[in-house]
């Protein structure tokens, strides 16, 4: 069962847009009546015009680009029984050769810090994979996972794919971005019981208007990992 849920960001963006438009109208009307502002102030190229326009664009962006999350939970699975997990090396679809390893390390540490599930050490994952004869650690087959789990005694196995990691550029503006997805596979059956994805960073509307390099890579990686973990618990 897939759940696609609209967050409050869309509503917030619409409210901000309406507020800006109302206040801008009142501002212009009041100051024109008092003779404090002339039409030249709002002429093309004026700083005030640019400022109001940037606020309107930012609110429209929040309204027109709503935040969705897509997550799958197998309704037949009792997730309270999941106590031990193995996190396999992530598949890397980016140009950064170390991206998958970095994201996996951050995810492992934060997931382990929740204290709700035990994550077996990476060394144990490697040894169990060798004994199970897994040929591709990032994309093991259902049969390989079942055999691996019988060796390592884990309840579930998590695999992942890192699709974007690093800097993106649009004209003179650049920013960091991360996009990755995970899936949890039940050990006894080899079936997928949970999937989720997250994308953070990228070039925002304000970055395009005023410049700026976005957030540091470490920050958006932690944000993406925390978001995806919140989609599990």
C-alpha positions in Angstrom: 0.0 0.0 0.0 1.6 3.3 -1.1 0.8 6.4 0.7 1.2 9.8 -1.0 0.5 12.5 1.5 0.5 16.3 1.0 2.3 18.1 3.8 1.4 21.5 5.3 4.0 23.2 3.1 1.5 23.8 0.3 -1.0 25.4 2.6 1.7 27.5 4.2 2.9 28.7 0.8 -0.7 29.7 -0.2 -1.3 31.5 3.1 2.1 33.4 2.7 1.2 34.3 -0.9 -2.2 35.7 0.0 -0.7 37.6 3.0 1.9 39.2 0.8 -0.5 40.2 -1.9 -2.9 41.7 0.6 -0.2 43.6 2.5 1.4 44.8 -0.7 -1.9 46.2 -1.9 -2.5 48.0 1.3 1.0 49.3 1.4 0.8 50.7 -2.1 -2.7 52.2 -1.5 -1.9 53.8 1.8 1.4 55.4 0.7 0.0 56.7 -2.5 -2.8 58.4 -0.7 -0.3 60.0 1.7 1.8 61.1 -1.3 4.8 59.3 0.2 5.3 56.9 -2.7 5.1 57.7 -6.3 4.5 55.4 -9.2 8.2 55.6 -10.1 9.0 53.6 -7.0 7.2 50.6 -8.5 8.5 51.1 -12.0 10.4 48.3 -13.7 13.9 47.9 -12.3 13.2 49.5 -8.9 14.5 47.8 -5.8 11.1 47.8 -4.0 9.5 46.2 -7.0 12.2 43.5 -7.1 11.8 42.9 -3.4 8.0 42.4 -3.6 8.3 40.3 -6.7 10.9 38.0 -5.0 8.6 37.5 -2.0 5.7 36.6 -4.4 7.8 34.2 -6.3 9.1 32.5 -3.2 5.5 32.0 -1.9 4.4 30.8 -5.3 7.2 28.3 -5.3 6.1 27.0 -1.9 2.6 26.7 -3.2 3.3 25.2 -6.6 6.0 22.7 -5.5 4.3 20.9 -2.6 6.2 18.4 -0.5 5.1 14.8 -0.9 6.5 11.7 0.7 6.1 8.2 -0.7 6.5 5.3 1.6 5.4 1.7 1.5 4.7 -0.4 4.6 3.5 -4.0 4.2 0.2 -4.0 6.1 0.7 -7.7 6.9 4.1 -7.2 8.6 4.4 -6.7 12.4 7.3 -4.2 12.5 7.5 -4.5 16.3 9.2 -7.9 15.7 12.1 -6.2 13.9 14.9 -6.1 16.4 18.1 -6.8 14.3 19.0 -5.5 10.9 21.8 -5.8 8.4 22.5 -2.7 6.2 24.1 -3.8 2.9 26.4 -1.5 0.9 24.3 1.0 -1.1 24.3 1.1 -4.9 25.9 4.2 -6.2 24.5 5.9 -9.3 26.4 9.1 -8.8 29.8 10.4 -10.1 31.1 10.5 -6.6 32.7 7.1 -5.9 32.4 7.4 -2.2 28.8 8.8 -2.1 27.2 5.4 -1.3 29.6 4.6 1.5 29.2 8.0 3.1 25.4 7.9 3.0 25.4 4.4 4.3 27.6 5.4 7.3 25.4 8.3 8.2 22.3 6.2 7.9 23.8 3.4 10.0 24.9 5.7 12.8 21.6 7.6 13.0 19.5 4.5 12.7 21.5 2.8 15.4 21.2 5.9 17.7 17.4 5.5 17.8 18.1 2.6 20.2 15.1 0.7 18.8 16.8 -1.7 16.4 20.3 -3.3 16.6 22.4 -2.8 13.4 25.0 -5.5 13.0 28.6 -4.3 12.3 29.8 -3.9 8.7 32.4 -6.5 9.3 29.7 -9.0 10.2 27.8 -8.0 7.0 30.9 -8.8 4.9 31.6 -12.1 6.5 28.0 -13.2 6.3 27.8 -12.1 2.6 30.9 -14.2 1.8 29.5 -17.3 3.5 26.1 -16.8 1.8 27.8 -16.4 -1.6 26.2 -13.1 -2.4 27.7 -11.9 -5.7 26.4 -8.3 -5.6 26.2 -6.9 -2.1 24.1 -3.9 -3.1 21.4 -5.9 -4.9 21.2 -9.4 -3.4 18.5 -11.8 -4.6 15.7 -13.0 -2.3 17.4 -16.4 -2.1 20.7 -14.8 -1.1 19.0 -12.7 1.6 17.3 -15.7 3.1 20.6 -17.6 3.3 22.5 -14.5 4.6 19.9 -14.0 7.3 20.1 -17.6 8.5 23.8 -17.0 9.0 23.8 -13.6 10.6 20.5 -14.1 12.5 19.0 -10.8 11.4 15.3 -10.1 11.1 15.5 -7.8 8.1 18.0 -6.6 5.5 18.2 -3.0 4.2 19.4 -2.2 0.7 19.7 1.3 -0.8 20.4 3.3 -3.9 22.1 6.8 -3.9 20.9 8.6 -7.1 22.3 12.1 -6.5 25.0 13.3 -4.3 27.1 16.5 -4.6 26.9 19.8 -6.3 24.4 20.8 -9.0 24.7 24.0 -11.0 22.2 26.2 -12.9 23.9 29.2 -14.6 26.0 31.0 -12.0 24.2 29.3 -9.1 25.2 26.1 -7.5 24.1 24.0 -4.5 24.5 20.6 -2.9 21.9 17.9 -3.3 21.2 14.3 -2.2 18.6 11.8 -3.3 18.5 8.2 -2.2 16.0 5.4 -1.5 15.9 2.4 0.8 14.1 -0.9 1.0 13.7 -3.3 3.9 13.5 -7.0 3.1 12.1 -9.6 5.5 14.7 -12.2 6.2 12.5 -15.4 6.2 10.6 -14.7 3.0 12.9 -12.4 1.1 10.0 -10.0 0.4 10.1 -6.3 0.5 8.2 -5.0 3.5 9.1 -1.2 3.5 10.5 1.3 1.1 11.1 5.1 1.3 13.0 7.8 -0.4 14.2 11.3 0.3 15.7 14.3 -1.6 17.2 17.3 0.1 19.1 20.3 -1.1 19.2 21.6 -4.6 18.9 25.1 -6.0 16.0 27.0 -4.5 14.1 30.0 -5.9 15.9 32.3 -3.4 19.2 30.9 -4.5 18.4 31.9 -8.1 17.3 35.3 -7.1 20.0 36.3 -4.6 22.7 33.7 -5.2 24.2 31.4 -2.5 25.6 27.9 -2.4 22.9 26.2 -0.4 23.6 24.1 2.7 26.7 22.0 3.4 26.7 18.4 2.1 26.9 17.0 5.6 23.8 18.9 6.7 21.5 17.9 3.9 22.7 14.3 4.2 21.7 14.2 7.8 18.4 15.9 7.0 17.6 13.3 4.3 18.6 10.4 6.5 16.4 11.7 9.4 13.5 12.2 7.1 13.7 8.7 5.7 14.1 7.2 9.2 11.0 9.1 10.3 9.1 7.4 7.5 9.9 4.1 9.1 9.0 4.7 12.7 
